[in-house]
Amino acid sequence: MKAIVVQTGPENNPLAWQEVATPAYGENEVLVDIYATALNRADLLQRAGKYPPPPGASEILGLEMAGRIAAVGALVTGWQVGDRVCALLPGGGYAEQVNVPSQMLMRIPENWAFEQAAAIPEVFLTAFVNLFIEANLQEGETVLIHGGASGVGTAAIQLAKEAGCRVFVTAGTDEKVVRCTKLGAELAINYKKEDFAERIRDDTVGEGVDVILDMVGAAYFERNVRLLKLRGRLVFIATLGGAKTEINLAELMSRRLRLIGSVLRSRSLAEKIEIKQRFMNRFWALLEKGTIQPIIDSIYPIGQVNEACQRMAQNQNIGKIVLRVREID
């Protein structure tokens, strides 16, 4: 089969579509013919040599995919060759085929395109686990989502809104602010033009927010902490603005705040299966109805993966950047 291989070179480790070994699949796994996959920032980090895959995972980039089952392991039940599926992956999505534990599969409705399905697993499961499991976000609470126009951000806005929460977001352009508002954000702030902490403090009459989903890290830490209500929760899912900062422990203690570090890729298979199932139980029907949906910025053929990565690296995308791996039969 063919897959994207990271080349060593002077220009950001260019990616090439090359022949590689077809992955083996176990008795509890299926082999999937991939039709579409999608970009995530973790792919850019891995490409740069800064985010190696977990032990035992494929070295190939790609944390999600959509396709058709090509072969079924001996102990797999409930799935058969030809079924249309999508799934979260620890790696291996930028390829023609991938092996997937059958418990991680999500069935694609017949009216969905593969590109639509490929844009769901990573961002919706990331948003779900961090908002509703790690932070225990409840109906009626207020949540601040940084990077609101990102793939995770656009998913998180929709999930929090459907859960009956007030949603505030930050974004880097006026166009992104408008898109976030249309998705359900009550307040969207262009952080390049306004201090988000002052704006939210004014809007809430000094009350602040219950939960913050943060992908910036150190650069926002002090302001994030000051915005949290009593028993507020701050969840870190990335450190784009730095990983080291100072913490006033007395403030955390007196206000009973919770700082939560979170990753998804390196969790155990059992944890991922539980997260996937809890997400499907609560929100999958809304995806099927179109009440919530993946926001697709653009679709590139797999041969233009370098251009797709450049678009993400320059923060130009609103929602997901999708790669089309093969055409419909």
C-alpha positions in Angstrom: 0.0 0.0 0.0 1.0 3.7 -0.1 1.2 6.0 2.8 2.6 9.5 3.7 6.3 9.2 4.7 8.1 12.0 6.5 11.3 12.9 4.6 14.3 14.5 6.1 15.0 17.8 4.5 15.6 21.6 5.0 11.9 22.6 4.4 9.9 21.4 7.4 10.5 17.7 6.8 8.5 17.4 3.5 5.9 14.6 3.2 5.8 12.1 0.3 3.3 9.5 -0.8 5.3 6.3 -1.0 5.0 2.5 -0.9 5.1 1.0 2.6 4.2 -2.4 4.2 0.5 -3.2 4.5 -0.4 -3.3 8.3 -1.2 -6.6 9.9 -4.5 -6.9 11.7 -5.2 -9.0 14.8 -8.1 -11.3 15.6 -9.9 -8.5 17.4 -9.2 -5.9 14.7 -10.4 -5.0 11.2 -8.4 -3.8 8.2 -9.9 -0.7 6.7 -9.5 0.8 3.2 -9.1 4.5 4.0 -11.0 7.0 1.8 -10.4 10.1 3.9 -8.4 11.3 6.9 -7.9 14.7 8.5 -5.2 16.9 9.9 -4.5 17.6 13.5 -1.8 19.8 15.2 -0.3 16.6 16.6 0.5 15.6 13.1 2.6 18.8 12.6 4.4 18.2 15.9 5.1 14.6 14.9 6.4 15.7 11.5 8.8 18.0 13.2 10.1 15.2 15.5 8.4 16.7 18.6 5.6 14.2 19.3 6.5 10.6 18.8 3.6 8.0 18.6 2.8 5.9 21.6 4.7 2.6 22.0 3.3 0.1 19.5 1.5 2.6 17.4 2.1 3.2 13.7 4.8 5.7 12.8 2.6 6.9 10.0 0.9 10.3 10.6 -2.9 10.5 11.0 -5.1 10.2 14.1 -8.5 9.5 12.4 -9.9 8.1 9.3 -13.1 7.0 7.4 -13.3 4.1 5.0 -14.7 0.7 4.2 -13.8 -2.5 6.1 -11.6 -4.7 3.8 -11.0 -7.6 6.2 -12.2 -8.8 9.6 -10.3 -10.5 12.4 -11.3 -14.0 13.5 -12.9 -12.9 16.8 -14.6 -9.8 15.5 -18.5 -9.8 15.6 -21.0 -7.2 14.4 -18.9 -6.0 11.5 -18.3 -7.3 8.0 -16.4 -6.5 4.9 -17.8 -3.4 3.1 -19.1 -1.7 6.2 -18.5 2.1 6.2 -16.7 3.2 9.3 -14.7 5.9 11.0 -12.4 5.7 14.0 -10.0 7.5 16.2 -6.4 6.2 15.7 -3.1 6.4 17.6 -1.5 6.8 14.2 -1.6 5.4 10.6 -4.4 7.6 9.1 -2.3 9.1 6.2 -2.4 5.8 4.3 -4.4 3.6 2.0 -5.1 1.0 4.8 -5.0 0.8 8.6 -5.8 -1.8 11.3 -8.3 -0.8 13.9 -9.6 -2.5 17.1 -13.2 -3.3 16.3 -14.4 -1.7 19.5 -13.2 1.7 18.3 -15.3 1.7 15.1 -18.2 4.0 14.5 -20.6 3.2 11.8 -21.0 5.9 9.1 -24.6 6.8 8.1 -25.3 6.1 4.4 -25.9 9.8 3.7 -22.5 10.9 5.0 -19.5 11.4 2.7 -16.3 9.9 3.9 -14.8 13.4 4.1 -17.5 14.4 6.6 -17.0 11.3 8.7 -13.2 11.6 8.8 -13.5 15.1 10.4 -15.3 13.7 13.4 -13.3 11.3 15.6 -10.4 13.2 16.9 -12.0 16.6 17.6 -15.3 15.5 18.9 -13.8 12.8 21.2 -11.2 15.3 22.4 -13.9 18.0 23.1 -16.2 15.4 24.8 -13.6 13.8 27.1 -12.2 17.1 28.3 -15.5 19.0 28.7 -17.7 16.3 30.1 -15.4 13.7 31.7 -12.4 15.6 32.8 -14.1 19.0 33.7 -17.5 17.5 34.4 -19.3 20.4 32.7 -22.9 20.6 33.8 -26.0 22.2 32.3 -26.3 25.9 33.2 -22.5 26.4 33.6 -20.4 28.8 31.6 -17.4 27.5 29.6 -14.6 29.5 27.9 -13.1 27.7 24.9 -9.8 29.0 23.6 -9.1 28.5 19.9 -12.8 28.5 19.1 -12.3 28.2 15.4 -10.0 25.2 15.5 -11.3 21.7 14.9 -11.6 21.0 18.6 -13.0 24.4 19.2 -15.8 24.2 16.7 -16.7 20.7 18.1 -16.6 22.0 21.7 -18.8 25.0 21.0 -21.5 22.7 19.6 -21.3 20.1 22.3 -21.4 22.6 25.1 -24.3 24.5 23.6 -26.3 21.3 23.2 -25.6 20.5 26.8 -27.3 23.8 27.9 -24.2 25.8 28.8 -23.2 29.4 28.2 -20.3 29.4 25.7 -17.6 32.0 25.4 -14.7 31.6 22.9 -11.5 33.3 21.8 -10.4 33.5 18.1 -7.8 35.3 16.1 -9.7 37.0 13.3 -13.0 38.7 12.9 -14.1 36.1 10.4 -13.4 33.4 13.0 -15.3 35.3 15.6 -18.4 35.5 13.3 -18.2 31.7 12.6 -17.9 30.9 16.3 -21.0 33.0 17.0 -23.0 31.2 14.3 -22.0 27.9 15.8 -23.5 28.9 19.2 -21.0 30.9 21.1 -22.8 33.6 23.1 -19.6 35.7 23.2 -16.7 35.5 20.8 -13.6 37.6 21.3 -10.9 38.5 18.9 -7.9 38.1 21.3 -5.7 40.2 19.0 -8.0 43.2 19.5 -9.3 42.8 23.0 -8.1 41.4 26.3 -10.3 38.3 26.6 -10.2 38.3 30.4 -11.3 41.9 30.8 -14.1 41.4 28.3 -15.4 38.3 30.0 -15.1 39.8 33.4 -17.2 42.8 32.2 -19.8 40.5 30.5 -20.2 38.4 33.6 -20.2 41.3 36.0 -17.0 39.9 37.6 -18.4 36.5 38.0 -16.2 34.6 35.5 -16.6 31.1 34.2 -16.9 27.5 35.5 -14.7 25.7 33.0 -11.9 26.7 30.6 -10.7 24.5 27.7 -7.2 25.8 27.0 -4.7 24.9 24.3 -2.4 28.0 24.9 -0.9 27.2 28.2 1.6 29.5 29.9 0.7 32.7 28.0 -2.9 32.6 29.2 -2.4 30.9 32.6 -2.7 33.9 35.0 -5.7 35.3 33.2 -7.4 32.0 33.0 -7.0 31.4 36.7 -8.4 34.8 37.6 -11.5 34.1 35.4 -12.4 30.9 37.2 -15.3 30.9 39.6 -15.2 29.1 43.0 -14.5 25.4 42.2 -13.7 26.3 38.6 -11.8 23.8 36.3 -9.0 24.6 33.9 -8.3 21.9 31.4 -5.0 22.0 29.4 -5.0 20.1 26.1 -2.0 21.8 24.4 0.8 24.3 25.2 1.0 26.5 22.1 1.8 29.5 24.2 4.4 27.8 26.4 4.6 25.0 28.9 6.2 26.6 32.0 4.7 29.2 34.3 4.4 30.1 38.0 1.4 29.0 40.2 0.0 30.7 43.2 -1.0 27.7 45.2 -2.7 29.7 47.9 -5.1 31.1 45.3 -5.9 27.6 44.0 -6.5 26.3 47.5 -8.7 29.2 48.7 -10.9 29.1 45.7 -10.8 25.3 45.4 -9.7 25.4 41.7 -8.8 22.4 39.7 -6.0 22.3 37.1 -6.4 19.3 34.8 -3.8 18.1 32.3 -5.2 15.9 29.5 -4.1 13.9 26.5 -6.1 11.5 24.4 -3.6 9.7 22.0 -1.6 7.9 24.7 -4.5 6.7 26.8 -5.1 2.9 27.0 -7.4 1.2 24.5 -9.9 0.5 27.3 -10.1 4.2 28.1 -10.6 5.2 24.5 -13.3 2.6 24.0 -15.2 4.0 27.0 -14.8 7.6 25.8 -16.0 6.6 22.4 -19.0 4.8 23.7 -20.0 7.5 26.2 -19.7 10.1 23.4 -21.9 8.0 21.1 -24.5 7.4 23.7 -24.9 11.1 24.4 -24.3 12.9 21.1 -24.1 10.5 18.1 -27.8 10.8 17.4 -27.4 14.6 17.1 -24.6 14.1 14.5 -26.9 11.7 12.6 -29.7 14.3 12.6 -27.3 17.1 11.6 -28.0 19.1 14.8 -24.3 19.2 15.4 -21.8 18.6 12.6 -18.1 18.7 11.8 -17.0 22.0 10.4 -14.8 21.4 7.3 -12.5 24.1 6.3 -11.1 22.5 3.1 -10.4 19.2 1.4 -7.1 18.4 -0.2 -6.1 15.3 -2.2 -3.5 13.3 -0.3 -0.9 14.4 -2.8 -1.2 17.9 -1.6 -0.6 17.1 2.0 2.3 19.6 2.3 0.0 22.4 1.2 -2.7 21.3 3.7 -0.2 21.2 6.5 1.0 24.7 5.6 -2.5 26.0 5.8 -2.9 24.6 9.4 0.6 25.8 10.4 -0.4 29.4 9.4 -3.7 29.2 11.4 -5.8 29.9 8.3 -8.3 27.1 8.8 -11.7 27.3 10.4 -12.6 23.8 11.5 -11.1 20.7 10.0 -8.7 20.2 7.1 -9.5 16.9 5.4 -7.3 14.8 3.1 -9.0 12.7 0.4 -7.1 9.4 0.2 -9.0 7.7 -2.6 -12.0 8.3 -4.8 -15.4 6.5 -4.3 -15.4 3.1 -6.1 
